[in-house]
Amino acid sequence: MSFSIQGKTAIITGAATGIGHAIARHFLDEGANVVFSDMNEKRLKANCDDLAAQENCRLFVGDLREKLAVANLLSTALDAFDRVDILVNATRSFGVTDMLDPTDTSVETLLDQNLNVALRTSQAVARRMILQAEQEDEKPQSAGAIINISSIAAHRTQPELLGFSISNAALEQMTRSMGVALAPHGIRVNAVAVGSLMSGTLRDIIAENPEYRDAIIQGTPLHRIGTASEVAELAQFLSSSASAFMTGQIVTLDGGRSVLDTVQRAAH
């Protein structure tokens, strides 16, 4: 069993900050060739300036809601490294939905950003992976790996997060369907559903409401908040041959939060 991704080429979306950035840096440290992709040029360059000179790193700026940007992203990876072995769809947009406001377009917006971007990027990369396998006559199980970053919001009911929840639930169903559809081609598709992670956004929320941190910890059986580096290590496992018999799976990383019955716990 090997967790190595050394020499593999990975495209990481949403790589300017947060989970995507942590995964991209971790993959670089593990010896992979990595394309950092994000639509925010300022943040991408600011957070990745120290990496620009590395031979195994490329930065790509583009709005992947546009088909041309997806094609250009793939071209960037191929021009630099000749192939793509791993795709991590870590682009994540968050928003609040007003259930009763007919002018609220947050559901459509979040479906486009959290689902459609991952779908179109996965389709383009999967076609390339299939072509690579055909050209190199590789065994089917080694064609490539796609990892989607989801949220436990897909399985929890928070009405104000309707758009975010729906888009993540759809992303997880896409993971299952694509995992089955691409299995004959040797491409594995899995997802990581994350709970609360200590990100910049969460730090800002906690700074305004310190009690929120205690509420998260109280609702998490492991009594702590997760880190982006833990997601990165799990993404490496799902990208490596160590998970060669896994596809179409949603792996939850939330400290046990999604399995806790808070009502039953309160009764004790």
C-alpha positions in Angstrom: 0.0 0.0 0.0 1.5 3.3 -1.1 0.3 6.8 -0.2 2.8 8.4 -2.7 1.7 10.9 -5.2 5.3 11.9 -6.2 5.6 12.7 -9.9 1.9 12.8 -10.4 0.2 15.9 -11.9 -2.6 17.5 -9.9 -5.1 20.3 -10.7 -6.5 21.9 -7.6 -9.3 24.4 -7.9 -10.1 27.0 -5.3 -6.4 27.0 -4.5 -5.9 30.6 -3.4 -7.1 30.1 0.1 -8.6 27.7 2.6 -8.9 23.9 1.9 -7.9 24.2 -1.7 -4.7 26.1 -0.8 -3.8 23.6 1.9 -4.3 20.6 -0.4 -2.2 22.2 -3.2 0.7 23.1 -0.9 0.6 19.6 0.7 0.7 17.9 -2.7 3.7 20.1 -3.7 5.4 19.0 -0.5 4.7 15.4 -1.4 6.4 15.7 -4.7 3.5 16.2 -7.1 3.3 18.7 -10.0 0.5 21.1 -9.0 -1.6 23.6 -10.9 -3.1 26.1 -8.4 -6.3 27.4 -9.9 -8.5 30.2 -8.7 -10.6 33.1 -10.1 -9.2 35.6 -7.6 -5.9 36.7 -9.2 -4.9 39.0 -6.3 -5.3 36.3 -3.6 -3.7 33.6 -5.7 -0.6 35.6 -6.4 -0.4 36.9 -2.8 -0.7 33.5 -1.2 1.4 31.6 -3.7 4.1 34.2 -4.5 6.8 32.1 -2.8 5.9 29.1 -5.0 6.1 30.8 -8.4 9.7 29.8 -9.1 9.2 26.1 -8.4 9.4 23.9 -11.5 6.6 21.7 -10.2 4.1 24.6 -9.7 1.9 26.6 -12.0 -0.7 29.3 -11.2 -3.8 29.6 -13.2 -6.3 32.5 -13.0 -9.8 32.0 -14.5 -13.5 31.8 -13.8 -14.3 28.1 -14.3 -18.0 29.0 -14.7 -16.9 29.8 -18.3 -16.2 26.8 -20.6 -13.2 28.5 -22.1 -11.6 28.9 -18.7 -11.9 25.1 -18.1 -10.2 24.4 -21.4 -7.4 26.9 -20.7 -6.9 25.3 -17.2 -6.4 21.9 -18.8 -4.1 23.4 -21.4 -2.0 25.0 -18.7 -1.5 21.7 -17.0 -0.7 19.8 -20.2 1.7 22.5 -21.5 3.7 22.4 -18.2 3.5 18.7 -17.3 2.1 16.8 -20.3 -0.6 15.0 -18.4 -3.1 15.1 -15.5 -3.4 12.4 -12.9 -5.4 14.0 -10.1 -8.2 16.6 -10.0 -9.3 18.1 -6.7 -12.5 20.2 -7.0 -12.1 22.4 -3.9 -13.9 25.5 -5.2 -16.4 26.3 -2.5 -18.8 29.3 -2.3 -21.0 29.9 0.7 -24.1 32.0 0.9 -27.3 32.5 2.9 -30.7 31.9 1.2 -34.0 33.8 2.0 -36.5 31.0 1.6 -39.4 33.4 1.0 -37.8 35.9 -1.3 -38.7 35.2 -4.9 -35.9 37.5 -6.1 -33.2 35.6 -4.2 -31.0 33.9 -6.7 -28.6 32.3 -4.2 -29.7 28.7 -5.0 -28.9 29.1 -8.7 -25.7 30.9 -8.0 -24.4 28.3 -5.6 -25.4 25.4 -7.8 -23.4 27.0 -10.6 -20.4 27.6 -8.4 -20.4 24.5 -6.2 -21.8 21.9 -8.7 -21.5 22.9 -12.3 -17.9 24.1 -12.1 -16.9 20.7 -10.6 -19.0 18.9 -13.2 -17.5 20.7 -16.2 -14.0 20.5 -14.9 -14.3 16.8 -14.1 -15.7 16.0 -17.5 -12.8 17.8 -19.3 -10.1 16.2 -17.1 -11.7 12.7 -17.3 -11.6 12.8 -21.1 -7.9 13.6 -20.9 -7.3 10.8 -18.4 -9.0 8.3 -20.6 -6.9 9.5 -23.6 -3.7 9.1 -21.6 -4.6 5.6 -20.5 -5.3 4.6 -24.1 -2.1 6.1 -25.4 0.0 4.6 -22.7 -1.8 1.3 -22.5 -2.0 1.5 -18.7 -4.0 -0.8 -16.6 -7.5 0.5 -16.0 -7.1 1.0 -12.3 -4.4 3.6 -12.8 -6.1 6.1 -15.1 -6.6 8.9 -12.5 -8.4 10.2 -9.4 -11.0 12.9 -8.9 -11.8 14.3 -5.4 -14.7 16.6 -4.7 -14.7 18.7 -1.5 -18.2 18.7 -0.1 -19.8 19.6 3.3 -21.8 17.9 6.0 -24.4 20.6 5.2 -25.5 18.2 2.4 -27.1 16.0 5.1 -28.2 18.6 7.7 -31.2 20.9 7.7 -30.3 24.6 8.0 -33.0 26.5 6.1 -30.9 29.6 5.8 -28.3 27.6 4.0 -30.7 26.1 1.4 -28.5 26.9 -1.6 -25.3 25.8 0.0 -26.9 22.5 1.3 -28.6 21.7 -2.1 -25.4 22.3 -4.0 -23.3 20.1 -1.8 -26.0 17.3 -1.8 -26.0 17.5 -5.6 -22.2 17.4 -5.6 -22.2 14.2 -3.6 -24.7 12.6 -5.9 -22.5 13.6 -8.8 -19.6 11.9 -7.1 -21.5 8.6 -6.8 -22.8 8.7 -10.4 -19.5 9.8 -11.9 -17.7 7.2 -9.8 -19.8 4.4 -11.4 -19.7 5.9 -14.9 -15.9 6.3 -15.0 -15.0 3.1 -13.2 -14.7 1.1 -16.5 -12.1 3.7 -17.5 -10.1 3.2 -14.3 -10.9 6.7 -13.0 -11.9 6.8 -9.4 -14.2 9.6 -8.1 -14.6 10.2 -4.3 -15.6 13.1 -2.1 -14.6 14.5 1.3 -17.5 16.0 3.3 -16.1 18.4 5.8 -17.4 19.8 9.0 -16.3 23.0 10.7 -12.7 23.8 9.9 -10.6 26.6 11.3 -10.5 28.8 8.2 -10.3 32.5 7.7 -14.1 32.7 7.4 -14.6 30.8 10.7 -12.0 32.9 12.5 -13.9 36.1 11.5 -17.2 34.6 12.7 -15.7 33.5 16.0 -14.0 36.9 16.4 -17.5 38.5 16.3 -19.2 35.8 18.3 -16.7 33.9 20.6 -19.6 31.7 21.8 -19.9 30.1 18.4 -16.6 28.4 18.9 -17.8 26.8 22.1 -21.0 25.7 20.3 -19.1 23.9 17.6 -16.8 22.1 20.0 -19.8 21.2 22.2 -21.5 19.7 19.1 -18.4 17.7 18.0 -17.7 14.4 19.8 -13.9 14.9 19.3 -14.3 18.3 21.0 -12.2 20.4 18.6 -12.4 22.2 15.3 -10.7 20.5 12.3 -7.9 21.8 10.2 -7.4 22.2 6.4 -4.2 20.1 6.7 -6.3 17.1 7.8 -8.4 17.4 4.6 -5.2 17.6 2.6 -3.9 14.4 4.0 -7.2 12.6 3.3 -7.1 14.0 -0.2 -3.7 12.5 -0.7 -4.9 9.1 0.4 -7.8 9.3 -2.0 -5.4 10.3 -4.8 -2.9 7.5 -4.1 -2.9 3.8 -4.9 -3.7 3.2 -1.2 -7.3 3.8 -2.1 -7.3 1.9 -5.3 -10.5 0.0 -4.5 -12.5 3.1 -3.5 -14.8 5.0 -5.8 -18.1 6.7 -5.6 -17.6 7.2 -1.8 -18.3 10.2 0.4 -15.8 10.2 3.3 -16.9 12.4 6.2 -14.3 14.4 8.1 -16.1 16.3 10.9 -15.0 14.9 14.3 -18.2 12.9 14.6 -20.5 15.9 14.4 -22.8 14.5 11.7 -23.5 11.3 13.7 -24.2 13.0 17.0 -27.8 13.1 18.3 -27.9 16.4 20.1 -31.4 15.9 21.4 -30.5 12.6 23.0 -27.3 14.1 24.4 -29.2 17.0 25.9 -31.5 14.6 27.7 -28.5 13.3 29.6 
